Amino acid sequence: MSNIAIILLVTAATSGLVLAIALLAISRLRAERTRIESALGSSAGASIEETTAALARMADEATVTRRCRSRLEKIMAECPLPTILLNRERVILELSARAEEELDQPRRRRGLLETLGSHELDEAAASAMDTQKPAELIVRLYAGGRRTYKVRLAPFRIEGEAECLVFLQDVAASMDFGELRSQFAATVSHELRTPLAGIRALVESLQDPSLSPEDAAKFLGRVDQETQRLGQLIDEILFLSSLESGSAENIAGKAMFGEAASRVLEKLEPLARQFEVSIDTRIQPDLSLPLSERMAGTLLSNLLENAIKYSGRGSHVELSAEKEGRQVRIVIRDDGIGIDAEHLPHIFERFYRVDKSRSRRLGGTGLGLSIVKHVVESAGGEVRANSREGFGTEMTILLPLRP
C-alpha cells in the first residue's frame, strides 16, 4: 500500500473517531438538557440560555431558603423567652431552645393543645390568626410543676398562609424579682434604722444636764462611731447598687497586683495590730489583674478586712496570687475560727452575717462579700469559699486575663 493510501486511511479513521465522539457529546448534552428541562418544567423549545437562567434562579432561591432557615435557627437558639412558631392548624413548626428546656416535652409537628394542654391558649391562637391581631393573656401551664405565664401572640401571614409566634414569660420570675426588690428595700431600711436609733439614744443621753464631762466625751465618741458606720453603710449600698445596675465606673482595667496589695495592707495594718493578726504574702512578680485600680483595691480590702476581723484574735492570714494559664488565681487563707457549713452557702448574700451581734460590734455592714462577688463576676471570674468550723477559711478568686 502506498504512503498516500495509508495517510488517507488514517485520516478517515481519525475523522470517524472525532465524529463519533462529537455525536456522543451532542447526545449527552441533549440528554442533560432534557433532564434539566424536565426538572424545571421548561418547554421543549426553551433555549439553553433560558434553561440556564431558570436553573440559576432556582439556585438563588435555594440559597435564600437556606439563609432564612439558618437565621430562624439562630433566632430560636438565642431567644431569651420560650417561643413557639405555629401554623394555621396550630401545629408547632419551631421551638426556641428556651422552650425546649423549660416546657415539659414539647414536640415539633404536634398540636399546641396536645403539647401544652391549654384550651384557652389554643383558642386564643386560632382567634389571633383569624383576625391577624396580636393578643395577650395569662395562662397556667405545666412546666416542672404548674406555672403562670404571660403569653403574647403575634400572628402574621407568609404567602397568604397564617402563622403565629407565641412568646411565654414566666410571671413567677418577675414576681420573684419584685419580691426580692421589696425585701432589699425593707432590709436596707432596717439596716439604716439600727445606727440611727443608736445615734438618737446617744443624743438623748447627751442632753441630760447631769451628765459628767467624761461620760459626755465617751458618748460623743460613740456617736462618731455610729455616724461613720452609717456613712460606710450608705456608701456600700450605693456602690453595690451601681454594680448591679451596671452604672458603676468601668470595672475592667489593668492593675498591678503587688502595688494594689501593698496599698491595702498598709491601710489595714492598724486593724491587723488591733486584732493581733499576722499577714504573709506570696505574690508572683509583675502580676496584673484585669480590673481597674479602684476595683482591685475594693476587692482586696473587703477580703483582707473580713479575714482580719472574723478569723479570730491571734490568727494568721496568707495572701497568694499567681498566673495560672489564662487566668489569675488569688487565695486568701486563714487558720481562724472558720464558718459553719450551715452558713457557708449564704455568705455572699447581701446583709448576711454569720454572727450578727459580733458583726455589728466590729462595724460590719454585711455587704463586703456581696461587693466582692459582683466585682469578680462582672469581670467574668468566679469566687468560692471553703471553710470548716474551727479549721479556718479559704477564699479563692479566679479572674480571666484578656488577650
Secondary structure, DSSP 8 states (H G I E B T S, - for coil): --HHHHHHHHHHHHHHHHHHHHHHHHHHHHHHHHHHHHHHT--TT--HHHHHHHHHHHHHHHHHHHHHHHHHHHHHHH-SS-EEEE-TT-BEEEE-HHHHHHSSS--TTSBHHHHH--HHHHHHHHHHHHHT--EEEEEEEESSSEEEEEEEEEEEEETTEEEEEEEEEEHHHHHHHHHHHHHHHHHHHHHHHHHHHHHHHHHHHHT-TT--HHHHHHHHHHHHHHHHHHHHHHHHHHHHHHHHHT-SS-----EEHHHHHHHHHHHHHHHHHHTT-EEEEEE-TT-EESS-HHHHHHHHHHHHHHHHHHS-TT-EEEEEEEEETTEEEEEEEE-SS---TTTGGGTTSTT--SSHHHHHHTT--S-HHHHHHHHHHHTT-EEEEEE-TTS-EEEEEEEE---
